[in-house]
Amino acid sequence: MNVLPQPDAILTHESDLDGLVAGVLLQRLAKKLFNADTRLEAWNYNGWRNRPMTEKSAWVADMVFETRLDKANWLVVDHHVTDAKAGQAQFVHDLNKSASLLCYELCQQHGLGSPELDRLVHLSNVADLFLEEDADFQLACDYASLVKIYGFWNLHALLGGQLETLVDHPLLEVMAVKRRIEDPIGYDWSKLNVQEITPQIGFVETVVGNTNLIVHQLLERQETKHPVLITAFRKSTGSVIVSLRSRNGEALKVAERLQGGGHANASAATLPRSVRTVPDAVTYLRQTLNGRVGAGRSEETLNSLASAFAQLDALNK
């Protein structure tokens, strides 16, 4: 068992259940090992790209390992594909396990396991890896929807650090009803409302339902000619988030063009602050992904503006 460094901060992904469970588990582990309350930071991909890594020691979960994280006294726990090699940092990596499962295995090594956490981490793992054949797949998606619907920090505050209380939480009844009623209605509507961004990329309008499941079904049933599908939603902060799905590994490549990241077939990006509405997002996506420019603006200028807005997002985090 490697000796873990005491972290100055724990950094995790803000957009899904996997990041929430992984981050809180690492907080719990740091408390056990060092009797210290370590601050937790949750980041989206765009802000993360511009965050300075100034801590002498940090634990990172559910973020792609990259060269700038390869620092002495840093621990990185992740499951995304990466070309970077760890020379100084401790790197726990497995493509076939979610970040929450990898973090939980570390916790178990130090006596921090329980039947409730076994259950929660299993569901988080099933949802994040989209294990459709698992008997708990639908239930796992309901758990994952809690973060999508209520938000990372709202759910974090509700739990008060006690992840176990999420198991069989009453809010899951709300997710189950939404799934049964909203998803079929949303699917039927969305399949008739796919706009072309490029010949390879379609934008799926959504009104109700679990957008990830709806888009997955559109791809699975080949209801659209586009191998990559994008959805968008506007957060309460005013920023617009896009989610990208595919079945052939193309989603991540498109997300990276938007300064985002994620998995090969399930990725996301935060659009620049100049994009304030979903219709604005469609226009921005068409300009950026087709290499076109707006009136009087070069593509270089457009990309510079995107970078500047992303940096502002990081500074205002």
C-alpha positions as CSV (number, residue, x, y, z in Angstrom):
1,M,0.0,0.0,0.0
2,N,1.5,3.3,-1.1
3,V,1.8,6.1,1.6
4,L,-0.6,8.8,0.6
5,P,0.5,12.5,0.9
6,Q,-1.6,14.9,3.0
7,P,-3.6,17.0,0.4
8,D,-4.0,20.7,0.5
9,A,-7.2,20.3,-1.6
10,I,-9.3,17.6,-3.1
11,L,-10.3,18.4,-6.7
12,T,-13.1,16.5,-8.5
13,H,-15.5,16.7,-11.4
14,E,-18.7,18.7,-10.7
15,S,-21.1,17.4,-13.4
16,D,-22.0,13.9,-12.3
17,L,-22.6,11.4,-9.5
18,D,-19.2,9.8,-10.0
19,G,-17.4,13.0,-9.3
20,L,-19.5,13.7,-6.2
21,V,-19.1,10.3,-4.7
22,A,-15.4,10.2,-5.5
23,G,-14.7,13.6,-4.1
24,V,-16.6,13.0,-0.8
25,L,-14.9,9.6,-0.4
26,L,-11.5,11.2,-0.7
27,Q,-12.5,13.8,1.8
28,R,-13.4,11.1,4.2
29,L,-10.2,9.2,3.6
30,A,-8.1,12.4,4.2
31,K,-10.0,12.9,7.5
32,K,-9.2,9.3,8.5
33,L,-5.5,9.5,7.6
34,F,-4.7,13.0,8.7
35,N,-7.5,14.1,11.0
36,A,-8.0,17.2,8.8
37,D,-10.9,18.7,7.0
38,T,-9.7,19.1,3.5
39,R,-11.4,21.6,1.2
40,L,-13.3,20.1,-1.8
41,E,-13.4,21.8,-5.2
42,A,-15.6,20.7,-8.0
43,W,-14.8,21.8,-11.6
44,N,-16.2,21.6,-15.1
45,Y,-13.9,20.8,-17.9
46,N,-13.5,24.3,-19.3
47,G,-12.7,25.8,-15.9
48,W,-10.4,23.0,-15.1
49,R,-8.2,23.6,-18.2
50,N,-7.4,27.1,-16.9
51,R,-7.0,26.3,-13.2
52,P,-3.5,26.9,-11.9
53,M,-2.1,23.8,-10.1
54,T,-0.3,25.7,-7.3
55,E,-0.9,23.3,-4.4
56,K,2.1,21.5,-3.0
57,S,-0.1,18.5,-2.6
58,A,-3.5,17.6,-3.9
59,W,-5.8,14.6,-4.6
60,V,-7.6,14.7,-7.9
61,A,-10.5,12.5,-8.9
62,D,-12.5,11.9,-12.1
63,M,-10.3,14.3,-14.2
64,V,-8.2,13.1,-17.1
65,F,-4.5,12.6,-16.1
66,E,-2.3,15.1,-17.9
67,T,1.3,16.2,-17.6
68,R,0.6,19.3,-15.5
69,L,-0.8,16.9,-12.8
70,D,2.3,14.8,-12.7
71,K,3.7,16.5,-9.6
72,A,5.4,15.1,-6.4
73,N,3.0,14.6,-3.5
74,W,0.0,14.6,-5.9
75,L,-2.5,11.7,-6.1
76,V,-4.7,11.3,-9.2
77,V,-7.5,8.8,-9.3
78,D,-9.2,8.4,-12.7
79,H,-10.6,6.2,-15.4
80,H,-10.4,8.3,-18.6
81,V,-8.2,7.5,-21.5
82,T,-4.9,9.3,-21.3
83,D,-1.5,9.4,-23.1
84,A,0.3,11.0,-20.2
85,K,2.6,9.0,-18.1
86,A,3.1,9.4,-14.3
87,G,6.6,10.1,-13.3
88,Q,6.2,11.8,-10.0
89,A,2.5,11.7,-9.0
90,Q,0.7,8.6,-7.7
91,F,-1.7,7.6,-10.4
92,V,-4.5,5.1,-9.8
93,H,-6.0,4.3,-13.2
94,D,-8.4,1.7,-14.6
95,L,-10.5,2.2,-17.7
96,N,-13.0,-0.4,-16.5
97,K,-13.8,1.2,-13.2
98,S,-15.4,4.5,-12.3
99,A,-13.5,7.1,-10.3
100,S,-15.9,6.5,-7.4
101,L,-15.1,2.8,-7.4
102,L,-11.3,3.4,-7.5
103,C,-11.6,5.9,-4.7
104,Y,-13.7,3.5,-2.7
105,E,-11.1,0.8,-3.1
106,L,-8.6,3.2,-1.5
107,C,-11.0,3.8,1.3
108,Q,-11.6,0.1,1.9
109,Q,-7.8,-0.4,2.2
110,H,-8.0,1.9,5.2
111,G,-11.2,0.4,6.8
112,L,-13.7,2.9,5.4
113,G,-16.2,0.5,3.8
114,S,-19.8,-0.3,4.6
115,P,-22.8,-2.1,3.1
116,E,-24.4,1.3,2.3
117,L,-21.3,2.5,0.5
118,D,-20.9,-0.8,-1.3
119,R,-24.4,-0.2,-2.8
120,L,-24.0,3.4,-3.6
121,V,-20.6,3.0,-5.3
122,H,-21.9,0.0,-7.3
123,L,-24.8,2.2,-8.6
124,S,-22.4,5.1,-9.4
125,N,-20.1,2.7,-11.2
126,V,-23.0,1.2,-13.3
127,A,-24.3,4.7,-14.2
128,D,-21.0,6.3,-15.1
129,L,-19.8,3.4,-17.2
130,F,-23.3,3.0,-18.7
131,L,-23.5,-0.7,-18.0
132,E,-26.8,-1.4,-19.7
133,E,-26.7,-5.1,-19.1
134,D,-26.5,-4.7,-15.3
135,A,-29.7,-5.5,-13.5
136,D,-29.5,-2.2,-11.6
137,F,-29.0,0.0,-14.7
138,Q,-32.3,1.8,-14.6
139,L,-32.0,2.5,-10.8
140,A,-28.4,3.6,-11.3
141,C,-29.5,6.1,-13.9
142,D,-32.1,7.4,-11.4
143,Y,-29.2,8.0,-8.8
144,A,-27.1,9.7,-11.5
145,S,-30.0,11.9,-12.4
146,L,-30.0,13.4,-8.9
147,V,-26.9,15.3,-9.6
148,K,-28.1,16.3,-13.1
149,I,-31.4,17.6,-11.7
150,Y,-30.4,19.2,-8.4
151,G,-26.7,20.0,-9.0
152,F,-23.5,19.0,-7.3
153,W,-23.4,21.5,-4.5
154,N,-27.1,21.4,-3.7
155,L,-26.9,17.7,-3.3
156,H,-23.6,17.9,-1.4
157,A,-25.3,20.3,1.1
158,L,-28.3,18.1,1.4
159,L,-26.2,15.1,2.3
160,G,-23.9,17.0,4.7
161,G,-21.0,14.7,3.8
162,Q,-23.0,11.6,4.7
163,L,-23.1,9.7,1.4
164,E,-24.9,6.8,3.0
165,T,-28.0,8.9,3.3
166,L,-28.3,8.9,-0.5
167,V,-29.1,5.2,-0.6
168,D,-32.9,4.8,-1.0
169,H,-33.3,8.6,-0.6
170,P,-36.9,9.8,-1.0
171,L,-35.8,12.0,-4.0
172,L,-35.3,8.8,-5.9
173,E,-39.1,8.4,-6.1
174,V,-39.1,11.7,-8.0
175,M,-36.5,10.4,-10.4
176,A,-38.4,7.1,-11.0
177,V,-41.6,9.0,-11.8
178,K,-39.8,11.3,-14.2
179,R,-38.2,8.3,-15.9
180,R,-41.5,6.5,-16.4
181,I,-43.5,9.4,-17.6
182,E,-41.1,12.0,-19.0
183,D,-38.6,9.8,-20.8
184,P,-41.0,8.3,-23.4
185,I,-42.6,11.6,-24.1
186,G,-39.3,13.3,-24.4
187,Y,-37.9,10.7,-26.7
188,D,-40.9,10.9,-29.1
189,W,-40.5,14.6,-29.3
190,S,-36.7,14.8,-29.6
191,K,-36.4,12.3,-32.4
192,L,-38.5,14.8,-34.5
193,N,-36.4,17.7,-33.5
194,V,-32.8,17.1,-34.5
195,Q,-31.0,19.9,-36.2
196,E,-27.9,19.4,-38.3
197,I,-24.7,21.1,-37.0
198,T,-22.4,19.3,-39.5
199,P,-23.1,16.2,-41.6
200,Q,-21.6,14.2,-38.8
201,I,-23.0,16.1,-35.8
202,G,-26.7,16.7,-34.9
203,F,-28.2,18.9,-32.2
204,V,-31.0,17.3,-30.3
205,E,-33.6,19.6,-28.8
206,T,-35.0,18.3,-25.5
207,V,-38.0,19.4,-23.6
208,V,-38.5,16.7,-20.9
209,G,-36.9,13.5,-19.8
210,N,-33.4,12.2,-19.1
211,T,-31.4,13.7,-22.0
212,N,-28.6,11.2,-21.8
213,L,-30.9,8.2,-22.1
214,I,-32.9,9.9,-24.8
215,V,-29.8,10.6,-26.9
216,H,-28.5,7.1,-26.2
217,Q,-31.7,5.6,-27.5
218,L,-31.6,7.8,-30.6
219,L,-28.1,6.5,-31.4
220,E,-29.0,2.9,-30.5
221,R,-32.1,2.8,-32.7
222,Q,-30.4,4.8,-35.5
223,E,-33.1,7.4,-35.5
224,T,-30.7,9.9,-36.9
225,K,-28.0,10.0,-39.6
226,H,-25.6,11.8,-37.3
227,P,-23.1,9.6,-35.5
228,V,-22.5,12.4,-32.9
229,L,-25.4,14.0,-31.0
230,I,-25.3,17.1,-28.9
231,T,-27.7,18.5,-26.3
232,A,-27.5,21.7,-24.4
233,F,-28.9,23.2,-21.2
234,R,-28.5,26.6,-19.4
235,K,-27.4,26.5,-15.8
236,S,-28.7,28.8,-13.2
237,T,-25.4,30.7,-13.4
238,G,-26.2,31.6,-17.0
239,S,-23.6,29.4,-18.6
240,V,-24.6,26.9,-21.3
241,I,-23.4,23.3,-21.0
242,V,-23.3,20.9,-24.0
243,S,-23.3,17.1,-23.7
244,L,-22.0,15.0,-26.5
245,R,-22.8,11.3,-27.2
246,S,-21.7,8.8,-29.8
247,R,-21.2,5.1,-30.3
248,N,-18.0,5.2,-32.3
249,G,-15.7,7.2,-30.0
250,E,-16.2,10.5,-31.9
251,A,-17.9,12.4,-29.0
252,L,-14.6,13.1,-27.2
253,K,-12.9,14.5,-30.3
254,V,-15.7,17.0,-30.8
255,A,-15.8,17.9,-27.1
256,E,-12.1,18.7,-27.2
257,R,-12.7,21.1,-30.1
258,L,-15.0,22.9,-27.7
259,Q,-12.4,22.9,-24.9
260,G,-14.2,20.1,-23.1
261,G,-13.5,16.5,-22.3
262,G,-14.8,13.2,-20.9
263,H,-15.2,9.7,-22.3
264,A,-14.8,8.6,-25.9
265,N,-18.6,8.3,-26.3
266,A,-19.9,10.6,-23.5
267,S,-18.3,14.0,-23.1
268,A,-19.2,17.6,-22.2
269,A,-18.1,21.2,-22.6
270,T,-19.0,24.6,-21.2
271,L,-19.5,27.2,-23.9
272,P,-18.0,30.7,-23.7
273,R,-19.9,33.3,-21.6
274,S,-20.9,35.1,-24.8
275,V,-23.3,32.1,-25.4
276,R,-26.3,32.9,-23.2
277,T,-29.1,30.8,-24.6
278,V,-29.6,27.5,-26.3
279,P,-30.3,29.1,-29.7
280,D,-27.0,31.0,-29.3
281,A,-25.4,27.6,-28.6
282,V,-26.6,26.2,-31.9
283,T,-25.2,29.2,-33.8
284,Y,-21.9,29.0,-31.9
285,L,-21.6,25.2,-32.5
286,R,-22.3,25.7,-36.3
287,Q,-19.7,28.4,-36.5
288,T,-17.0,26.6,-34.5
289,L,-17.5,23.0,-35.7
290,N,-17.8,24.0,-39.4
291,G,-14.9,26.4,-39.2
292,R,-17.1,29.3,-40.2
293,V,-17.0,32.8,-38.6
294,G,-19.5,35.4,-37.7
295,A,-19.8,38.7,-39.5
296,G,-16.4,40.4,-39.6
297,R,-14.8,37.9,-37.2
298,S,-12.0,35.5,-38.0
299,E,-11.9,32.0,-36.6
300,E,-8.8,33.0,-34.6
301,T,-10.7,35.8,-33.0
302,L,-13.6,33.5,-32.1
303,N,-11.2,31.0,-30.5
304,S,-9.5,33.7,-28.6
305,L,-12.8,34.9,-27.2
306,A,-13.7,31.4,-26.2
307,S,-10.4,31.1,-24.3
308,A,-10.8,34.5,-22.6
309,F,-14.3,33.6,-21.4
310,A,-13.0,30.3,-20.1
311,Q,-10.3,32.0,-18.1
312,L,-12.9,34.4,-16.7
313,D,-14.9,31.4,-15.6
314,A,-11.9,30.0,-13.8
315,L,-11.2,33.3,-12.0
316,N,-14.8,33.6,-10.9
317,K,-15.0,30.0,-9.7
